[in-house]
């Protein structure tokens, strides 16, 4: 018996050891099976009613020669455009497929694409990404918010502004006094009147019924000479319009520019988003690539919007705000930025606006009715 017991002890130890190894191996296999096939970094930049997202895929599994990323939105987001991938949406389900040239992903390899969209009630980040059907581990970056600042925001009062108008001094429907109607190149069916039915503040505003087609220019020009405002010219206005900015080029703020021999520095839209345009060389800010347009913003319709911009008259620099949000695609600081200012920096002469015109001109399709109110121009920042 003792001999038998002595021989059975090592067998028990061996069996226990084998069991431990098998258990350990099973745990390791289970852990590996639970590893994500990919990682997704989804960085969203959100504003009221819209957003852009930059999506980075890191392949943690075997190499693939074509990728398909899927996810679901928990809110009411709707994708409107994308770049570096083909993105489609059905209900809340979204699918992004590689653009061909970026379809190969080695183990550890990455691919990036971007998209733009709209939302109404909520814009939560998605959490169920899958690459070619295999679930990903996700990293989401919260929507960007303006950084805290110790500098008080500019006052909404006119303060030391060299020009400030709320149209309350207008006595009839035809612009007069500090304002006069003008059609810089040619006049057609577009009109501009003082409106006593719609206003941002007080009881009056400037209404422009803009018509499509090049020869329908309709503007109202401020009487003030702005040639000495600076060195940075700050402009603030409230604008309300009824129709979304079209794909074709339109202008609703035009400033004669002595650095362009009187041709205009223009604010308007193209590809359904706000843009700057320089008449001399037709340069735009941002560039009209999908990635560039995504860095601008649409102009919301049916409500008053505070539009502000700063024009540096000592360098070809610009800043633009919609409300309190600085629009990244409408910012030029002299440092080249891909898809933003390639065209703009082709000309290094600083702008020198001499007057302010509010109205409408279209270079294709694009009728619109819009209103302006509480307009101010000065050498110091003017808030909303």
Secondary structure, 3 states (H helix, E strand, C coil): CHHHHHHHHHHHHHHHHHHHHHHHHHHHHHHHHHCCCEEEEEEEEEECCEEEEEEEEEECCCCECCCEEEEECCCCCEEEEEECEEEEEECCEEEEEECCCCCCECCCCEEEEEEEEECCCCCCCCCCCEECCEECEEEEECCCCCCCCCCCCCCCCCCCCCEEECCCCCCCCCCCCCEEEECCCCCCCCEEEEECCCCCCCCCEEEEEECCCCCCCEEEEECCCCCCCCCEEEEEEEEEECCCCCCCCEEEEEEEEHHHCCCEEEEEEECCEEEEEECCCCEEECCCCHHHHCCCCCCCCCCCEEEEEEEECCCCCEEEEECCEECHHHCECCCCCCCCCCCHHHCCCCCCECCCEEEEEECCCCCEEEEEEEEEEECCCCCC
